[in-house]
Amino acid sequence: AIPIMESGYQNLLPSANPSSGAAGLWQFIAPTARFFGLKVNKHVDERMDVEKETDVAIRYLLSNKLIFNSWQLAIMSYNSGERRVREGIE
C-alpha cells in the first residue's frame, strides 16, 4: 500500500516532485536513498531501479520498526521522517 500512496505505483522521476526531489516507486529523497546505499548523482539514480529501491524500502521500514517498536509508527516515520515521529512522541 505504501508505494500506491507515495507514487500511485508509478516509478516517478525527481522532476515529478520538484519541492521534495523524491523519486521512484517508493519516493525516496536523495539523502535517505544514499544512507541506505543507493547511488544518486548526476550520472545514475538507483531510486529508479525498482528492485534496488524496494530492497531499501524494506530495510528502511524494518529499521524504523526496530526504532519505534511499532509498525504504525514505522510507516508514519517512512512518510514524515523519524525526527517528526520522535517529536510527536515527546
Phi, psi and omega in degrees: 000332183299311180293336176292316180288323184287316190226005186066025182059038176239138180279085189276138174289157179303331181293343178287340180228069186298332181289324181257333184074011179293150183215159175088179179298323184264359175056057176275139169278156187304313181300320179293317179301314180295319180304322181267011170098005177278145175275128176221108177207188184289348181256332183215144176224096183287357173293345179267357177268106188303318181296313181292317182290329177291320175301316179296319180300317179295315179295322179295315178297317179296321177298314179294325177296319178294322181292313189258350180055036182201128177293323180299314179289328177298317179290319178298318181289334174301318184277317187254348181101148182297322182300315180296322178294316177301316179299320179295323178293317180295000000 
